[in-house]
Amino acid sequence: MLNYKCLALFLVFLSSTQVMFSQLGFSHEIGVIAGPVEFRSDFGSRNEEETNLGNSGIGIGIIHYISFAYSADCNCYTTDTYFNDHFKLRSEISYNYTRLDHHGFWVAPDKVSTDADKLRAHSGAAENFDIGMQLEYFPLSIRSFQAFAYRLAPFVSLGVHYTSFHPKASTRYDNPNPDAYGDIYDQSNIYSHWFGAYNAGEAPYPINVDGGSTWSVVSSIGFRYKIGVLSDLMLDLRWQYYFSDWIDGLNHNWRNFDRKDDWLVWLNFGYVYYLD
């Protein structure tokens, strides 16, 4: 379900930035994005493609741009500076959801141990709401693109997002009812090798679905394709790194293999409309 607090925060944020930049005369664009997500987390073996492709989800979002190249006050171009003609400021609220399971080597058919069964029975989900900003750089002239000098305009971006995360976890291990779930906080239901540091008092319980919030850095590469005077199509490949290892609700440190925070790759398809 939609996180209304995040939506309200985004609308307040968007209104304040629009008022501020409108007073400076800059123009605005709004759009929608959606596409597949690959979530890289503690589920499965991190570098196995079977895990990366198996733990895929979906993301959607609403985006807003401040264009410095065009002035809404006079329907004219702004001062011809390099920054105005090559940069846009992007605000965004987005949502992504990925179901997570263990794939790859440790749950292969030839693994018949009790621990392998526990991994197969353990599943989860990553559910995240984002709000943030990115600065997009267009190597080619934004003005020339707007004037149909070319239809394809590549870009790269970098920014920071605030993320509200709400992970889920469940296990069906040692449960005779296939539609029932066991207790994820019962250590006997969970992969035993995750509990070395926990039992020694050196780490928290490796599963936590309380959720929380964190910051993330976002970088992307993509392009716009002009389909009309006031509209573009967009393709955007995003890398997003969270400053937390609890985004997926799982944070184990088995054999010290897992020293990275969670991150994702998101391929966005979008539509952008020029408001003024």
Backbone bond lengths (Angstrom), bond angles and torsions (degrees), N, CA, C in turn:
res aa  C-N    CA-C-N  psi(-1)  N-CA   C-N-CA  omega(-1)  CA-C   N-CA-C  phi
1 M - - - 1.454 - - 1.517 109.98 -
2 L 1.310 116.13 157.91 1.457 121.89 -176.05 1.512 110.84 -70.31
3 N 1.308 117.39 137.39 1.447 123.03 176.14 1.528 107.92 -85.97
4 Y 1.345 116.28 100.75 1.456 120.76 -173.06 1.528 112.40 -69.50
5 K 1.323 117.13 -27.40 1.461 118.84 177.27 1.516 110.21 -65.36
6 C 1.336 116.09 -43.34 1.468 119.65 177.83 1.520 111.35 -64.18
7 L 1.336 116.51 -40.72 1.456 120.39 179.29 1.518 110.90 -64.30
8 A 1.337 117.05 -43.82 1.466 120.44 179.47 1.522 110.56 -63.57
9 L 1.343 115.78 -40.84 1.455 119.72 178.75 1.519 111.21 -63.22
10 F 1.340 116.21 -40.79 1.460 120.22 179.31 1.529 111.14 -64.81
11 L 1.336 117.13 -41.73 1.457 120.20 -179.20 1.526 111.31 -65.00
12 V 1.338 116.64 -40.28 1.469 120.02 176.39 1.519 110.06 -64.22
13 F 1.330 115.24 -44.80 1.459 121.19 179.83 1.520 110.79 -62.58
14 L 1.335 116.46 -44.57 1.458 121.19 -179.38 1.519 110.97 -64.93
15 S 1.331 117.04 -42.28 1.462 120.73 -179.80 1.523 111.29 -62.82
16 S 1.335 116.14 -42.75 1.467 119.48 -178.47 1.526 111.35 -66.89
17 T 1.346 116.59 -42.10 1.456 118.38 179.58 1.527 111.19 -69.57
18 Q 1.340 116.83 -36.32 1.463 119.38 179.74 1.521 110.66 -65.94
19 V 1.347 116.70 -41.65 1.460 120.04 178.19 1.519 110.42 -63.11
20 M 1.339 116.26 -44.20 1.461 120.50 -177.62 1.525 111.13 -63.12
21 F 1.350 116.21 -48.83 1.463 118.78 -176.96 1.525 112.05 -77.15
22 S 1.348 117.24 -26.89 1.462 118.91 176.10 1.522 110.44 -65.21
23 Q 1.334 115.80 -35.66 1.461 119.34 177.62 1.519 111.06 -64.38
24 L 1.331 116.17 -25.64 1.458 120.34 176.63 1.520 112.11 -88.10
25 G 1.340 116.56 -4.99 1.454 120.76 173.85 1.507 115.58 92.26
26 F 1.315 119.29 3.68 1.454 120.56 -176.95 1.526 110.75 -76.66
27 S 1.325 115.82 156.57 1.459 121.19 -177.09 1.532 110.74 -95.32
28 H 1.340 114.41 169.10 1.452 120.59 -172.49 1.522 111.75 -128.88
29 E 1.314 114.83 151.15 1.464 122.68 175.08 1.524 107.57 -135.64
30 I 1.311 116.67 149.78 1.457 121.27 178.09 1.518 108.89 -136.90
31 G 1.323 116.42 149.63 1.458 118.54 -177.18 1.511 112.78 -159.38
32 V 1.312 114.67 178.20 1.464 122.50 177.10 1.517 108.39 -129.42
33 I 1.332 115.90 149.22 1.460 121.40 178.81 1.525 109.20 -134.81
34 A 1.316 116.81 153.02 1.459 122.17 176.09 1.522 108.22 -162.50
35 G 1.334 115.82 150.85 1.454 118.16 177.55 1.510 112.72 168.75
36 P 1.336 116.71 175.33 1.460 121.91 -177.30 1.524 112.77 -75.38
37 V 1.328 115.02 147.66 1.460 123.33 180.00 1.521 109.52 -121.53
38 E 1.327 116.77 134.64 1.461 122.00 167.64 1.521 107.79 -107.27
39 F 1.338 116.47 117.14 1.455 120.48 -176.53 1.524 109.47 -99.52
40 R 1.326 116.81 123.09 1.459 122.34 -179.00 1.524 108.06 -102.70
41 S 1.327 116.32 113.35 1.455 120.27 -172.40 1.523 110.82 -144.08
42 D 1.330 116.55 -160.26 1.459 121.97 -179.23 1.527 112.54 -83.77
43 F 1.307 118.28 -2.22 1.460 121.14 176.37 1.524 109.53 -79.33
44 G 1.333 115.84 130.30 1.457 119.93 -179.96 1.511 112.04 72.11
45 S 1.309 116.30 -170.47 1.462 122.11 176.47 1.518 108.48 -91.61
46 R 1.309 116.02 125.07 1.463 121.63 -166.84 1.520 113.96 -56.16
47 N 1.318 118.11 -38.21 1.462 120.40 -172.49 1.527 113.51 -98.45
48 E 1.319 118.11 12.10 1.446 121.19 178.47 1.522 110.27 -93.28
49 E 1.323 116.04 128.90 1.452 120.02 -178.96 1.529 112.05 -64.27
50 E 1.323 116.99 -28.53 1.457 119.78 177.64 1.527 110.62 -60.93
51 T 1.337 115.86 -38.43 1.462 120.72 176.31 1.517 110.85 -70.72
52 N 1.332 116.35 -47.04 1.459 120.73 -175.74 1.524 112.04 -62.67
53 L 1.342 116.48 -40.99 1.457 120.14 179.66 1.521 111.44 -78.47
54 G 1.327 116.66 -33.02 1.461 119.82 -179.27 1.510 113.12 -70.71
55 N 1.330 116.90 -34.98 1.457 120.77 179.43 1.524 109.86 -94.85
56 S 1.312 114.78 69.74 1.465 122.38 -179.52 1.517 109.65 -116.48
57 G 1.324 115.53 147.83 1.452 120.59 -178.86 1.513 111.62 -140.42
58 I 1.315 115.78 -148.37 1.464 121.56 -175.45 1.521 109.16 -140.41
59 G 1.317 115.07 147.10 1.459 120.83 176.52 1.516 110.62 -133.89
60 I 1.335 116.16 146.82 1.458 122.33 176.21 1.525 108.78 -137.48
61 G 1.316 117.12 157.53 1.453 118.65 -179.83 1.507 113.48 -165.61
62 I 1.329 114.53 165.51 1.464 123.97 173.25 1.522 107.00 -117.89
63 I 1.312 116.44 131.25 1.464 120.67 -176.82 1.524 110.78 -123.37
64 H 1.314 115.25 152.75 1.463 122.55 179.11 1.523 108.45 -138.36
65 Y 1.327 116.05 137.44 1.458 120.96 -178.41 1.529 110.87 -119.99
66 I 1.315 114.13 143.37 1.462 121.92 164.52 1.524 106.61 -104.21
67 S 1.331 116.68 119.48 1.459 121.70 177.97 1.516 108.69 -101.27
68 F 1.329 116.37 123.05 1.462 121.27 -178.98 1.523 112.52 -88.26
69 A 1.335 117.08 -5.84 1.463 120.24 -175.00 1.515 112.86 -83.61
70 Y 1.326 116.88 -19.02 1.453 120.36 -172.29 1.512 110.16 -131.92
71 S 1.331 116.71 139.84 1.460 122.28 -179.94 1.517 110.26 -104.95
72 A 1.333 115.59 124.41 1.462 120.34 178.94 1.522 111.95 -74.57
73 D 1.316 117.24 -22.89 1.465 120.44 -177.14 1.517 112.71 -65.31
74 C 1.345 116.09 -38.30 1.462 119.44 -174.20 1.521 112.86 -120.09
75 N 1.351 116.51 4.33 1.465 120.46 -174.24 1.527 111.00 51.92
76 C 1.318 114.71 47.67 1.460 120.02 -177.66 1.520 109.00 -143.17
77 Y 1.318 115.54 167.79 1.452 119.60 176.90 1.516 110.93 -73.91
78 T 1.341 115.33 151.02 1.456 120.41 176.95 1.526 109.46 -81.01
79 T 1.332 115.25 -177.56 1.457 120.36 177.88 1.526 110.04 -54.52
80 D 1.293 116.62 133.90 1.463 121.96 -174.71 1.520 110.11 -78.29
81 T 1.328 115.47 86.01 1.459 121.27 174.37 1.529 108.51 -116.58
82 Y 1.315 115.89 161.64 1.467 119.60 -178.82 1.526 110.36 -63.35
83 F 1.324 117.06 -41.94 1.467 120.15 -179.03 1.524 110.37 -62.50
84 N 1.311 117.97 -48.02 1.466 120.97 -177.85 1.526 112.33 -60.71
85 D 1.333 116.64 -32.29 1.456 120.39 -174.35 1.529 113.79 -93.94
86 H 1.343 117.03 -1.37 1.466 118.18 -175.51 1.527 114.55 -135.40
87 F 1.332 118.53 -0.26 1.462 120.57 -177.77 1.528 111.19 -130.21
88 K 1.344 115.27 145.62 1.453 122.84 170.39 1.522 108.49 -134.13
89 L 1.324 115.43 150.76 1.457 121.40 178.44 1.522 108.56 -105.12
90 R 1.333 115.76 123.45 1.455 121.46 -174.59 1.532 111.10 -112.26
91 S 1.322 116.41 126.41 1.460 122.84 172.22 1.523 108.03 -107.14
92 E 1.333 116.11 150.47 1.463 118.36 -173.49 1.516 111.97 -153.02
93 I 1.316 116.08 143.92 1.453 122.20 161.78 1.519 106.38 -124.62
94 S 1.328 116.78 132.12 1.457 119.54 -175.26 1.525 110.69 -145.28
95 Y 1.309 114.21 164.14 1.458 122.38 -178.88 1.519 107.98 -138.73
96 N 1.324 116.77 135.12 1.463 119.72 173.96 1.518 110.32 -136.87
97 Y 1.320 115.12 146.19 1.464 121.71 -178.22 1.524 108.71 -138.01
98 T 1.322 115.98 130.40 1.462 121.80 179.24 1.521 110.06 -136.63
99 R 1.313 116.79 125.14 1.458 120.83 172.28 1.525 107.83 -79.15
100 L 1.329 116.76 137.10 1.451 122.06 -173.31 1.521 111.26 -120.62
101 D 1.337 115.22 131.38 1.455 122.40 175.12 1.521 108.56 -137.46
102 H 1.317 115.12 166.38 1.459 119.96 177.01 1.521 109.38 -89.18
103 H 1.320 115.31 126.46 1.458 121.80 179.60 1.526 108.59 -126.57
104 G 1.318 115.88 168.24 1.452 120.11 170.02 1.507 115.80 92.84
105 F 1.324 115.39 -150.36 1.465 123.84 -167.51 1.526 113.64 -56.69
106 W 1.341 117.30 -45.83 1.459 120.72 -170.32 1.530 113.16 -76.02
107 V 1.309 117.49 -11.92 1.474 120.14 177.44 1.529 110.69 -123.10
108 A 1.315 117.12 20.78 1.466 121.34 177.73 1.533 109.54 -61.13
109 P 1.337 118.24 156.75 1.467 121.04 -177.37 1.524 114.34 -55.59
110 D 1.343 117.12 -28.75 1.461 118.82 -178.58 1.525 113.01 -80.89
111 K 1.341 117.73 -3.47 1.468 121.39 176.56 1.527 107.62 -89.15
112 V 1.335 116.24 108.97 1.467 120.98 -173.00 1.527 111.81 -117.75
113 S 1.319 117.78 18.72 1.459 121.17 -178.59 1.531 111.08 -80.91
114 T 1.315 114.67 167.06 1.471 120.36 175.33 1.518 110.88 -61.48
115 D 1.333 116.89 -40.76 1.463 120.03 -179.97 1.526 111.80 -65.36
116 A 1.316 117.65 -36.65 1.466 119.95 176.46 1.523 110.57 -63.40
117 D 1.313 116.73 -38.57 1.468 120.31 176.92 1.534 110.90 -64.83
118 K 1.314 115.92 -37.47 1.466 119.24 178.88 1.534 110.77 -65.67
119 L 1.323 117.11 -39.08 1.462 120.39 177.44 1.525 110.76 -64.99
120 R 1.317 116.83 -43.13 1.471 119.87 179.55 1.522 111.19 -62.79
121 A 1.319 117.00 -33.02 1.465 120.76 -177.06 1.523 112.61 -81.01
122 H 1.335 116.27 -17.03 1.469 120.98 -175.90 1.531 110.48 -89.19
123 S 1.307 117.17 128.32 1.463 121.94 176.75 1.519 109.34 -140.60
124 G 1.300 115.83 170.84 1.459 119.99 -179.20 1.506 111.20 -163.59
125 A 1.323 115.30 -168.59 1.458 121.25 178.17 1.515 108.90 -156.37
126 A 1.317 115.57 144.62 1.455 122.64 173.28 1.520 108.05 -108.51
127 E 1.315 116.56 122.95 1.465 122.36 -179.53 1.521 107.80 -128.64
128 N 1.323 116.89 118.19 1.459 121.18 -171.43 1.527 112.31 -133.07
129 F 1.324 115.05 138.16 1.459 122.81 171.79 1.526 107.78 -112.95
130 D 1.334 116.51 130.32 1.461 121.75 -176.45 1.522 111.04 -120.64
131 I 1.313 114.89 145.72 1.450 121.34 168.11 1.521 107.38 -141.34
132 G 1.330 117.09 134.85 1.451 117.58 -178.13 1.510 113.44 178.34
133 M 1.328 114.88 -171.38 1.454 121.61 -177.05 1.522 110.01 -135.44
134 Q 1.323 114.48 150.13 1.461 122.33 174.38 1.519 109.03 -136.22
135 L 1.316 115.60 146.86 1.458 121.15 172.71 1.524 107.34 -100.74
136 E 1.345 116.50 120.35 1.462 120.91 -178.21 1.528 110.31 -102.00
137 Y 1.316 114.17 134.91 1.463 121.22 179.50 1.522 109.62 -112.19
138 F 1.330 116.01 126.56 1.462 123.59 178.01 1.530 108.45 -108.78
139 P 1.330 119.20 111.73 1.470 120.53 -179.38 1.525 112.75 -60.55
140 L 1.328 116.63 -33.11 1.462 120.48 178.03 1.524 109.83 -91.25
141 S 1.303 115.83 160.95 1.462 121.60 -176.66 1.527 111.71 -64.40
142 I 1.327 116.21 127.43 1.464 121.10 175.88 1.529 110.15 -66.00
143 R 1.320 117.11 -38.24 1.473 120.77 179.60 1.526 110.75 -63.46
144 S 1.316 116.40 -44.38 1.466 119.77 -179.49 1.524 110.73 -65.12
145 F 1.324 116.87 -38.04 1.457 121.01 177.13 1.523 110.34 -63.17
146 Q 1.323 115.77 -42.97 1.459 119.93 179.62 1.525 111.75 -65.57
147 A 1.316 116.59 -26.70 1.468 121.42 -179.77 1.530 112.40 -92.48
148 F 1.345 117.29 11.91 1.460 123.36 177.30 1.530 113.17 66.52
149 A 1.344 117.44 25.62 1.455 119.61 173.71 1.529 109.89 -64.94
150 Y 1.313 116.49 -29.06 1.460 124.22 172.16 1.517 107.44 -154.07
151 R 1.297 116.36 154.53 1.468 120.58 -176.19 1.521 113.18 -95.57
152 L 1.322 117.44 -17.50 1.454 121.34 -176.02 1.524 109.68 -111.33
153 A 1.336 116.41 125.65 1.458 121.37 -178.54 1.527 109.43 -128.14
154 P 1.336 118.55 102.46 1.468 120.59 178.42 1.526 111.37 -72.77
155 F 1.337 115.78 158.45 1.465 120.34 177.89 1.520 109.76 -154.07
156 V 1.325 114.66 160.37 1.464 123.08 168.96 1.520 106.88 -130.07
157 S 1.329 116.56 156.25 1.463 118.74 -177.78 1.519 110.87 -145.51
158 L 1.317 114.95 160.67 1.455 122.69 176.65 1.520 107.95 -149.94
159 G 1.345 115.81 136.18 1.447 118.44 -179.46 1.513 112.50 -165.74
160 V 1.323 114.54 -174.09 1.454 122.62 -178.37 1.518 108.90 -129.31
161 H 1.339 116.50 135.53 1.453 122.16 177.78 1.523 109.96 -122.16
162 Y 1.326 114.97 147.49 1.461 121.70 169.92 1.515 107.51 -98.48
163 T 1.336 117.05 127.00 1.456 122.27 -172.38 1.516 111.29 -117.33
164 S 1.314 115.45 129.53 1.461 122.41 170.81 1.531 106.94 -104.60
165 F 1.344 116.66 117.57 1.466 119.23 -174.11 1.532 111.20 -114.68
166 H 1.342 114.02 144.47 1.463 121.61 -175.55 1.532 109.10 -138.83
167 P 1.343 117.42 76.60 1.462 119.81 -176.07 1.526 112.61 -73.50
168 K 1.320 115.05 163.45 1.455 122.39 176.28 1.529 108.33 -131.46
169 A 1.333 116.64 152.05 1.464 121.16 178.28 1.516 109.29 -149.89
170 S 1.318 115.61 147.67 1.464 120.49 178.37 1.516 109.32 -156.33
171 T 1.328 116.16 161.80 1.463 121.46 174.78 1.520 109.38 -142.26
172 R 1.314 115.27 142.11 1.464 121.72 175.40 1.530 110.75 -109.98
173 Y 1.317 116.15 14.43 1.460 119.20 -175.75 1.526 111.66 -67.79
174 D 1.336 115.77 137.68 1.461 123.80 174.34 1.526 111.69 55.72
175 N 1.340 115.11 39.44 1.458 119.01 178.49 1.527 108.14 -124.21
176 P 1.335 117.71 118.38 1.470 120.08 -176.61 1.520 113.54 -67.20
177 N 1.312 116.90 -20.60 1.467 121.19 179.86 1.524 108.48 -93.81
178 P 1.333 118.76 112.87 1.474 120.10 -176.75 1.517 113.60 -65.63
179 D 1.325 118.08 -14.60 1.461 121.12 179.64 1.525 112.25 -99.55
180 A 1.321 117.14 3.94 1.461 120.81 -178.77 1.524 110.18 -108.03
181 Y 1.314 115.16 156.69 1.455 121.32 -179.03 1.527 110.33 -114.73
182 G 1.330 114.88 148.32 1.447 120.16 175.81 1.517 111.60 -90.42
183 D 1.316 116.10 -176.35 1.459 122.43 -178.17 1.523 109.14 -88.73
184 I 1.331 116.40 116.02 1.468 119.78 -179.56 1.523 111.72 -71.46
185 Y 1.328 116.69 -16.47 1.465 119.54 178.66 1.530 112.26 -97.24
186 D 1.325 116.22 11.24 1.461 122.28 170.26 1.521 106.85 -94.59
187 Q 1.310 117.18 110.73 1.459 122.01 -173.05 1.520 112.23 -57.93
188 S 1.318 117.44 -28.09 1.463 120.20 -177.91 1.523 112.45 -70.55
189 N 1.341 117.76 -13.50 1.462 121.61 179.18 1.525 113.26 -91.57
190 I 1.331 116.89 -9.72 1.456 121.50 -169.44 1.527 110.17 -114.79
191 Y 1.309 115.36 152.19 1.466 123.71 -179.23 1.529 110.33 -47.35
192 S 1.320 116.63 121.62 1.466 121.47 -168.46 1.524 113.76 -67.59
193 H 1.340 118.18 -31.02 1.459 120.78 -174.22 1.529 113.29 -70.97
194 W 1.321 117.36 -9.21 1.463 119.91 178.63 1.523 112.87 -81.31
195 F 1.333 117.73 -5.60 1.462 119.55 -168.11 1.519 114.60 -106.42
196 G 1.341 117.65 8.32 1.458 119.19 179.90 1.521 112.16 -59.68
197 A 1.330 116.26 -54.42 1.462 120.51 -178.74 1.528 111.37 -69.23
198 Y 1.332 116.59 -33.30 1.468 120.40 178.93 1.524 111.01 -65.47
199 N 1.321 117.05 -46.82 1.467 121.10 -179.30 1.524 111.90 -67.70
200 A 1.328 116.24 -26.28 1.467 120.13 177.63 1.524 111.98 -84.05
201 G 1.331 116.55 -0.49 1.464 120.31 -179.47 1.507 114.01 75.66
202 E 1.333 116.88 18.97 1.468 120.69 -176.24 1.521 113.28 -102.77
203 A 1.327 118.07 -6.68 1.466 121.27 -177.79 1.519 108.72 -153.04
204 P 1.333 117.21 157.03 1.466 120.05 177.18 1.521 111.33 -74.01
205 Y 1.313 116.10 169.50 1.460 121.13 174.01 1.530 107.83 -54.89
206 P 1.335 118.42 134.46 1.473 120.02 -169.34 1.526 115.65 -71.11
207 I 1.316 118.81 -6.59 1.464 121.58 178.28 1.522 109.28 -119.71
208 N 1.326 116.17 132.06 1.460 121.13 178.36 1.521 108.56 -150.84
209 V 1.328 116.41 118.26 1.466 120.88 -178.35 1.530 111.63 -112.03
210 D 1.329 116.36 21.38 1.469 119.55 179.25 1.521 112.05 -68.80
211 G 1.317 116.43 -24.82 1.455 119.53 -178.20 1.516 111.50 79.23
212 G 1.315 115.30 179.22 1.461 120.26 -179.15 1.511 110.40 169.28
213 S 1.295 116.00 -155.08 1.465 120.90 -179.42 1.514 109.35 -144.15
214 T 1.313 115.19 154.18 1.456 121.04 -179.61 1.519 108.68 -159.05
215 W 1.314 116.13 173.70 1.460 122.00 173.62 1.519 109.38 -100.05
216 S 1.295 116.12 158.50 1.462 121.38 176.85 1.521 109.07 -145.36
217 V 1.324 115.76 151.57 1.454 121.17 174.54 1.517 108.16 -102.36
218 V 1.319 116.13 138.54 1.462 122.34 -174.49 1.529 109.16 -125.16
219 S 1.312 115.47 131.05 1.458 121.12 175.38 1.520 108.45 -135.93
220 S 1.314 116.60 144.36 1.460 118.53 -178.48 1.523 111.04 -149.50
221 I 1.314 113.93 162.31 1.454 122.47 173.86 1.522 107.46 -136.48
222 G 1.322 116.79 140.26 1.456 118.73 -177.98 1.509 112.00 -173.63
223 F 1.314 115.00 -162.26 1.460 119.46 177.94 1.522 109.58 -155.36
224 R 1.305 113.95 158.43 1.462 121.87 171.28 1.519 109.33 -108.96
225 Y 1.335 115.05 146.71 1.460 120.93 176.13 1.519 107.62 -124.49
226 K 1.327 116.17 119.92 1.469 120.29 -174.56 1.522 110.40 -79.42
227 I 1.349 115.37 125.21 1.462 121.28 178.93 1.522 111.98 -114.80
228 G 1.332 116.88 -6.50 1.456 120.88 178.70 1.511 110.21 -170.02
229 V 1.308 116.42 171.10 1.465 120.82 -179.25 1.517 111.03 -58.67
230 L 1.333 116.62 -37.04 1.456 120.88 -175.50 1.523 113.36 -115.61
231 S 1.310 118.75 19.72 1.464 118.48 -177.08 1.530 111.81 -151.45
232 D 1.342 114.50 144.15 1.459 122.64 178.01 1.530 109.32 -133.64
233 L 1.330 115.78 151.63 1.445 121.78 163.69 1.530 107.96 -96.29
234 M 1.325 116.64 153.78 1.457 119.86 -175.51 1.532 110.46 -139.45
235 L 1.322 115.38 141.09 1.463 122.52 171.26 1.516 106.91 -124.84
236 D 1.341 116.50 130.15 1.457 121.12 -169.58 1.527 109.00 -143.02
237 L 1.336 117.63 117.45 1.456 122.60 176.64 1.523 107.99 -100.82
238 R 1.337 115.63 116.56 1.466 121.58 -172.25 1.521 111.88 -110.36
239 W 1.333 114.91 142.52 1.458 123.54 167.82 1.521 106.96 -117.33
240 Q 1.321 116.66 127.04 1.462 121.16 -177.84 1.520 109.46 -130.59
241 Y 1.330 116.19 123.20 1.453 122.70 -177.60 1.527 109.09 -113.11
242 Y 1.332 115.61 121.58 1.464 121.11 -178.96 1.526 110.27 -90.35
243 F 1.318 116.97 143.50 1.456 121.27 177.32 1.532 110.43 -89.00
244 S 1.309 115.51 45.89 1.459 122.59 178.16 1.524 108.41 -159.89
245 D 1.326 116.52 149.17 1.456 121.38 176.14 1.528 111.60 -105.87
246 W 1.338 116.17 14.08 1.464 120.86 -179.27 1.517 112.93 -106.74
247 I 1.311 118.59 9.30 1.462 121.34 -176.56 1.527 110.90 -60.95
248 D 1.322 116.67 -34.74 1.461 121.23 -179.84 1.528 112.77 -93.70
249 G 1.334 117.72 2.89 1.461 121.66 -178.85 1.514 113.77 78.53
250 L 1.337 118.03 5.43 1.459 122.49 -177.44 1.522 109.29 -131.93
251 N 1.338 115.99 127.84 1.457 120.51 179.40 1.520 108.49 -143.67
252 H 1.322 115.54 84.73 1.461 119.88 178.48 1.523 109.23 -104.95
253 N 1.303 115.90 162.06 1.461 120.13 -179.64 1.525 109.36 -133.89
254 W 1.322 114.58 45.26 1.462 119.67 -177.06 1.530 110.86 -63.64
255 R 1.321 115.93 124.07 1.462 123.35 -179.44 1.531 112.88 57.04
256 N 1.339 115.97 20.16 1.468 121.57 -177.59 1.524 112.50 60.04
257 F 1.349 116.52 21.22 1.467 119.91 179.70 1.524 111.16 -72.68
258 D 1.301 115.95 -31.15 1.462 118.96 -171.09 1.520 110.25 -100.52
259 R 1.304 115.65 95.03 1.460 119.98 -178.51 1.524 111.73 -120.44
260 K 1.311 116.33 11.36 1.456 120.27 -177.41 1.513 110.20 -110.47
261 D 1.315 116.18 147.63 1.449 120.49 172.10 1.523 108.90 -76.86
262 D 1.336 115.69 170.01 1.459 120.00 -178.48 1.527 110.69 -74.37
263 W 1.325 115.43 152.91 1.457 120.47 177.40 1.521 109.25 -155.26
264 L 1.324 115.64 170.22 1.462 119.59 -179.27 1.519 111.05 -145.64
265 V 1.325 113.65 162.52 1.466 122.78 170.68 1.519 106.56 -122.19
266 W 1.341 116.10 130.89 1.461 120.81 -173.57 1.527 108.62 -132.90
267 L 1.326 116.63 121.79 1.466 121.75 175.77 1.524 108.35 -97.27
268 N 1.330 116.33 111.69 1.461 122.20 -176.37 1.526 111.88 -99.50
269 F 1.313 116.03 136.01 1.452 122.79 166.35 1.530 106.18 -111.88
270 G 1.338 116.48 130.41 1.453 117.91 -173.29 1.515 114.35 -140.53
271 Y 1.316 113.21 166.96 1.464 122.29 175.25 1.524 107.60 -131.32
272 V 1.338 116.36 132.52 1.463 121.38 -177.21 1.530 109.08 -124.76
273 Y 1.336 115.27 132.83 1.462 121.14 179.59 1.533 108.86 -119.48
274 Y 1.343 115.67 135.88 1.458 121.87 -179.11 1.528 109.19 -86.53
275 L 1.330 116.61 119.10 1.471 120.32 -176.80 1.512 112.18 -78.85
276 D 1.299 117.29 -42.40 1.466 119.93 -179.39 1.511 109.90 -156.12
